[in-house]
Amino acid sequence: MSKRVFFLAFAMVLGMVQAQKSVAANTPCSGKKGGISHCTGDKFVCKDGTISASKKTCRS
């Protein structure tokens, strides 16, 4: 019984980690950039003041 509980808990944690990685990889200004502050034209400006290298645009 305890092996099943351990496996289930491990699978849930692994799933959450994978979900967080996919969200971070698809979001402009993710990670250390702190998220999106605002837009300048079609470009995202990150909270750390840099322009995002994302190919996404603010208008889409």
Secondary structure, 3 states (H helix, E strand, C coil): CHHHHHHHHHHHHHHHHHHHHHHHHCCCCCHHHCCEEEEECCEEEECCCCECCCCCCCCC
